Amino acid sequence: MEGAYKDGLLKGKFYLPMVAWPRHQEALRNQFTIAVQDMVVGKMTPEQVAKSLDSKLQEMEKK
């Protein structure tokens, strides 16, 4: 995980195809933005970010 952070994120080498998410794009995009901001300031770990997206998707699927 540290390699992905140092060699990917910090160097601007990442690809997140949010436009390819087949459903609930707007809700997932909002959740992602909030969670990544929380990760940057130390409130969440990368694992928690991923889990929050999974939770948001489950929430949206119930609607």
Helices and strands as residue ranges (DSSP letters): H 2-3, I 4-9, G 18-20, H 25-40, H 46-62
